[in-house]
Amino acid sequence: MNPRARHRFTSRIRARGWLLTTTPLHVGGLGHDPSEPLPIALDGQGRPYVPGTTLAGVLRHWMDGASPGALDDLWGSTDEEGRASRVVVADGLVTTEHRLDEHGLPAAPLDVAALEFRPSVGIDRVTGAAAPGFLYGRAVVPAGHHVRLEIDIESDGDAARDEARMDALLTALRAGKVRFGAATGRGLGAVRLLDDPFELVVDRFDSPEGLLAVLRNDPARRRGVEPSLRTDPELPPAREVLDVRVEWRPLAPVMVRAGASGLFADTLPLTTRVDRRHVTLVLPGGSIKGVLRNHAELVERTARRVPGLPAPFDASAAEHSAAFRARLDQLPAVRALFGAARDGRERGAGALRAEECAALVTVPDELWDAVTGADTGGDPGESGGDEETREGALADSVRDRLEDLGMARADHVALDRWTGGAADGRLFTVLEPHAVKWEPIRLSVDLTRLGSGSEVALALLLVTLRDLAGGRIPLGASANRGFGDIEVAEIVLTGPPWARPVTLPQALNSPEASSVARAWTDYLAREVS
């Protein structure tokens, strides 16, 4: 017998719409080879989707706000008097269009071949090279795709209160305040609920008129996208979040390397899709968060005079990896702000989130295909002459178009220390974004998660931002080869503890900074735990 058949409810609030992915999305699936990228969840037909359990868990977490468990009457509980959730959330299929077929099912599922790849590597603080055992990647759904959203709330009494709760949830989804999937602290999983197409239906089952309206599919049951005037006084307060916006420009090429080489250049910048016909360069949130964490560790280690001791030179790869993890978890303030690789018996997510930062340039697919080698390009008859002449003309055309977009191919060679000539097999090329403009870097800090340690973590963040503004923190790859230098024009902080938006100099000289400084001083006086 279906357990829901025994559940009595007098009304139902049903929402049907589409979530637009505004950043890449990763919901983990089943993998068989540990050497392959972390896979995306696929349904029984091999289509990318977001399981209903994932959607429900994230929605519940947002509605709980700063008081976990406050809405057990709505979402269910597992205590001795446990009850089932009154919220029914369906699986969300990932699609390329917000369109349904004649059966009311998503009509354009996303092909797995369209997934992107995000590489990640841990940088050893002692050697500056990749840490052993910390190179991995994940498949992601690119931004600009859609996830089907279907939510029902079954009311067994106060239907008006449940309508207010649904309105609060939908308003948050429209504002992009709810994240889904993994690596949300690295900028993934941002979505926004579309106003059109969208349907909100309120059904009443406690009267003959209400039942007849359902059977007749009465249009009066449908509500518009505007939220009702009802409010729920029992809805927990929202979490306190400090937002940071960094206006900057590159002084040298800034890029994160793509996972594969190309035809036009050996080393290419990482890209992400803008729309169906264009891509752009991107600094992943994980890369931005990584360089900030690296500098924050330097700050705290210097203030505490705590060295990051390496593993012995002749140690195994596993021992080097263990030493790297231990160094990551050695500093409590860094651990609280950026997360823990191994915090006691559990891993812990950090309070800081770094969004992906995209370049303000769009590259047509056919041009990027010529760069990567996905398209050998062109009609042989266009240039005339032999194959070498045609290839040269094609390369010149690609080079000119890339120059117009602020990118140029640069040749590099390693010199033989004995002969002084070019080392054999050491000639390589890099596609350098030397004149590309970027959108602001956006960070956010969940002060509710930090709890009583928020002032200590905030002090560490302010010092790190000060050094970023001072040009002491390069971004991206090849920072030791002249890349990554930036100039910060302005840093603006919005949220607690400041009542209004302030610039970084204003924040450092504000009365609130005095309390933060005292907390930092007291924290440094304590032993590292």
Long-range contacts (C-beta under 8 A, 24 or more apart in sequence): 3-84, 4-84, 7-84, 7-86, 7-154, 7-156, 8-156, 9-86, 9-154, 9-155, 9-156, 9-205, 10-155, 10-156, 10-157, 10-159, 10-204, 10-205, 10-206, 11-154, 11-155, 11-159, 11-162, 11-202, 11-203, 11-204, 11-205, 11-206, 11-210, 12-152, 12-153, 12-154, 12-155, 12-202, 12-203, 12-205, 13-152, 13-153, 13-155, 13-159, 13-162, 13-163, 13-166, 13-200, 13-201, 13-202, 13-203, 14-150, 14-151, 14-152, 14-199, 14-200, 14-201, 14-202, 14-203, 15-149, 15-150, 15-151, 15-152, 15-166, 15-170, 15-198, 15-199, 15-200, 16-149, 16-150, 16-198, 16-199, 16-200, 16-201, 17-149, 17-193, 17-194, 17-197, 17-198, 17-199, 18-98, 18-146, 18-147, 18-148, 18-149, 18-193, 18-194, 18-197, 18-198, 19-92, 19-146, 19-147, 19-148, 19-149, 19-173, 19-180, 19-191, 19-192, 19-193, 19-194, 20-98, 20-144, 20-145, 20-146, 20-191, 20-192, 20-193, 20-194, 21-141, 21-142, 21-143, 21-144, 21-145, 21-146, 21-147, 21-190, 21-191, 22-143, 22-176, 22-190, 22-191, 22-192, 23-143, 23-187, 23-188, 23-189, 23-190, 23-355, 23-356, 24-116, 24-118, 24-140, 24-141, 24-142, 24-143, 24-187, 24-188, 24-272, 24-356, 25-50, 25-94, 25-140, 25-141, 25-145, 25-147, 25-180, 25-181, 25-188, 25-189, 25-191, 26-118, 26-138, 26-139, 26-140, 26-141, 26-181, 26-182, 26-183, 26-188, 26-189, 27-51, 27-54, 27-180, 27-181, 27-182, 28-138, 28-181, 28-182, 37-117, 37-136, 37-137, 37-138, 37-139, 38-136, 38-137, 38-138, 38-139, 38-182, 39-139, 40-112, 40-115, 40-139, 40-140, 40-141, 42-112, 43-91, 43-93, 45-109, 46-112, 47-93, 47-94, 47-109, 47-110, 47-112, 48-93, 48-94, 48-109, 48-110, 48-112, 48-115, 48-141, 49-91, 49-92, 49-93, 49-94, 50-91, 50-92, 50-94, 50-147, 50-180, 50-181, 51-91, 52-89, 52-90, 52-91, 52-92, 54-180, 54-181, 55-89, 55-91, 55-92, 55-149, 55-180, 56-85, 56-87, 56-89, 58-178, 58-179, 58-180, 59-87, 59-89, 59-151, 59-169, 59-178, 60-87, 62-169, 62-172, 62-177, 62-178, 63-165, 63-168, 63-169, 63-235, 63-236, 64-236, 65-235, 65-236, 65-237, 65-238, 65-239, 66-236, 66-237, 66-238, 66-239, 66-240, 66-448, 67-236, 67-237, 70-234, 70-236, 71-165, 71-234, 71-235, 71-236, 74-153, 74-162, 74-165, 86-153, 86-154, 86-155, 86-156, 86-162, 87-151, 87-152, 87-153, 87-154, 88-151, 88-152, 88-153, 88-154, 89-150, 89-151, 89-152, 90-148, 90-150, 90-151, 92-147, 92-148, 92-149, 92-150, 93-147, 93-148, 94-141, 94-145, 94-146, 94-147, 95-145, 95-146, 95-147, 95-148, 96-145, 96-146, 96-276, 97-146, 98-146, 98-194, 98-197, 106-148, 110-141, 110-145, 114-142, 115-139, 115-140, 115-141, 115-142, 116-140, 116-141, 116-142, 116-272, 116-273, 117-259, 118-188, 118-284, 118-286, 119-257, 119-258, 119-259, 119-270, 120-284, 120-286, 122-324, 123-290, 123-294, 124-310, 124-320, 124-324, 125-294, 125-297, 125-308, 125-324, 125-327, 126-308, 126-310, 127-310, 128-480, 131-320, 131-321, 131-324, 132-317, 132-318, 132-320, 132-321, 132-324, 133-317, 133-318, 133-320, 133-321, 134-321, 134-324, 137-259, 138-182, 138-183, 140-188, 142-272, 142-273, 143-272, 143-273, 143-274, 144-273, 144-274, 144-275, 144-276, 146-194, 147-180, 147-191, 149-173, 149-193, 159-202, 159-204, 160-230, 161-230, 161-232, 161-234, 163-202, 163-228, 163-230, 164-228, 164-230, 164-231, 164-232, 164-235, 165-232, 165-235, 166-200, 167-227, 167-228, 167-230, 168-227, 168-232, 168-235, 170-200, 170-227, 171-227, 183-285, 183-286, 184-353, 185-285, 185-289, 185-339, 185-349, 185-350, 185-352, 185-353, 185-354, 186-284, 186-285, 186-286, 186-289, 186-353, 186-354, 186-356, 187-284, 187-285, 187-286, 187-288, 187-353, 187-354, 187-355, 187-356, 188-285, 188-356, 190-355, 195-225, 196-225, 198-225, 200-224, 200-225, 239-446, 239-447, 239-448, 239-449, 240-446, 240-447, 240-448, 240-495, 240-496, 241-444, 241-445, 241-446, 241-447, 241-448, 241-495, 242-444, 242-445, 242-447, 242-458, 242-493, 242-494, 242-495, 242-496, 243-442, 243-443, 243-444, 243-493, 243-494, 243-495, 244-442, 244-443, 244-444, 244-445, 244-461, 244-465, 244-491, 244-492, 244-493, 244-494, 245-440, 245-441, 245-442, 245-491, 245-492, 245-494, 246-440, 246-441, 246-442, 246-443, 246-465, 246-468, 246-488, 246-490, 246-491, 247-440, 247-488, 247-489, 247-490, 247-491, 247-492, 248-438, 248-440, 248-441, 248-486, 248-487, 248-488, 248-489, 249-437, 249-438, 249-486, 249-487, 249-489, 250-433, 250-436, 250-438, 250-485, 250-486, 250-487, 251-485, 251-486, 251-487, 252-434, 252-482, 252-483, 252-484, 252-485, 253-432, 253-433, 253-434, 253-482, 253-483, 253-484, 254-283, 254-433, 254-436, 254-438, 254-475, 254-476, 254-483, 254-484, 254-486, 255-281, 255-283, 255-432, 255-433, 255-476, 255-477, 255-483, 256-282, 256-283, 256-284, 256-287, 256-476, 256-477, 257-477, 260-372, 262-371, 262-372, 262-373, 262-431, 263-370, 263-371, 263-372, 263-373, 264-370, 264-371, 264-372, 264-373, 264-395, 264-398, 264-399, 264-409, 264-429, 264-431, 265-371, 265-409, 265-429, 265-430, 265-431, 266-428, 266-429, 266-430, 267-428, 267-429, 267-430, 267-431, 268-371, 268-372, 268-431, 269-407, 269-431, 269-433, 271-363, 271-368, 272-356, 272-358, 274-358, 274-362, 277-364, 277-365, 278-362, 278-363, 278-364, 278-365, 279-362, 279-363, 279-365, 279-368, 280-358, 280-359, 280-360, 280-361, 280-362, 280-363, 281-358, 281-359, 281-361, 281-363, 281-433, 281-436, 282-356, 282-357, 282-358, 282-359, 283-356, 283-357, 283-358, 283-438, 283-441, 283-475, 283-476, 284-356, 285-353, 285-354, 285-355, 285-356, 285-357, 286-354, 287-475, 287-476, 288-354, 288-355, 288-357, 288-441, 288-443, 288-475, 289-338, 289-352, 289-353, 289-354, 291-473, 291-474, 291-475, 292-338, 292-352, 292-354, 292-443, 292-464, 292-468, 292-473, 293-334, 293-337, 293-338, 295-464, 295-467, 295-468, 295-472, 295-473, 296-333, 296-334, 296-337, 296-338, 296-460, 296-461, 296-463, 296-464, 297-327, 297-331, 297-334, 299-460, 299-463, 299-464, 299-467, 300-331, 300-333, 300-334, 300-460, 301-331, 303-524, 304-331, 304-524, 304-528, 306-330, 306-331, 306-528, 330-528, 331-528, 332-453, 332-523, 332-528, 332-529, 333-453, 333-456, 333-457, 333-459, 333-460, 333-523, 334-460, 336-450, 336-453, 336-456, 336-457, 337-445, 337-450, 337-457, 337-460, 337-461, 349-449, 351-445, 351-446, 351-447, 351-449, 351-450, 351-457, 352-443, 352-444, 352-445, 352-446, 352-461, 353-443, 353-444, 353-445, 353-446, 354-441, 354-442, 354-443, 355-441, 355-442, 355-443, 355-444, 357-438, 357-439, 357-440, 357-441, 357-442, 358-438, 358-439, 359-433, 359-436, 359-437, 359-438, 359-439, 360-436, 360-437, 360-438, 360-439, 361-405, 361-406, 361-436, 361-437, 363-405, 367-398, 367-401, 367-402, 370-394, 370-398, 371-398, 371-402, 371-431, 402-431, 405-436, 406-433, 406-434, 406-435, 406-436, 406-437, 407-431, 407-432, 407-433, 407-434, 407-435, 407-436, 408-432, 408-434, 430-478, 432-483, 447-495, 447-496, 455-515, 455-516, 455-519, 455-520, 456-519, 456-520, 456-523, 458-497, 458-516, 459-516, 459-517, 459-519, 459-520, 459-523, 460-520, 462-504, 462-507, 462-508, 462-513, 462-516, 465-491, 465-504, 466-504, 466-508, 469-504
